[in-house]
Amino acid sequence: MNFIHDVNKIYLENDEKHMIAVVTFPKVSENVVNIDHTYVDSSLRGQGIAGKLMEEAVTQLRENNLKAKLSCSYAVKWFEEHPENRDLLA
């Protein structure tokens, strides 16, 4: 799976270049982002794509020494289920 990394989002595109999965995390301060949206197209649901997006986001946060606030309900649930990454929460 080839995720595309952008400054404030990580996403997948289909062959027609339509975004079919995304996690967005705009900056809210110098070292803090807000994970505010996770979306997976219905054609991909049930395959663990949202979790993979979160893993990619966590890697990007760690690499850039960023902390995260969470306003996306999926992100809140994901961090609850992955306490080893709670050190990234602002």
Secondary structure as GFF3:
##gff-version 3
##sequence-region A 1 90
A	DSSP	beta_strand	4	5	.	.	.	ID=ss1
A	DSSP	beta_strand	9	13	.	.	.	ID=ss2
A	DSSP	beta_strand	19	24	.	.	.	ID=ss3
A	DSSP	beta_strand	27	29	.	.	.	ID=ss4
A	DSSP	beta_strand	32	35	.	.	.	ID=ss5
A	DSSP	beta_strand	37	40	.	.	.	ID=ss6
A	DSSP	alpha_helix	49	63	.	.	.	ID=ss7
A	DSSP	beta_strand	67	70	.	.	.	ID=ss8
A	DSSP	alpha_helix	73	81	.	.	.	ID=ss9
A	DSSP	three_ten_helix	83	88	.	.	.	ID=ss10
###
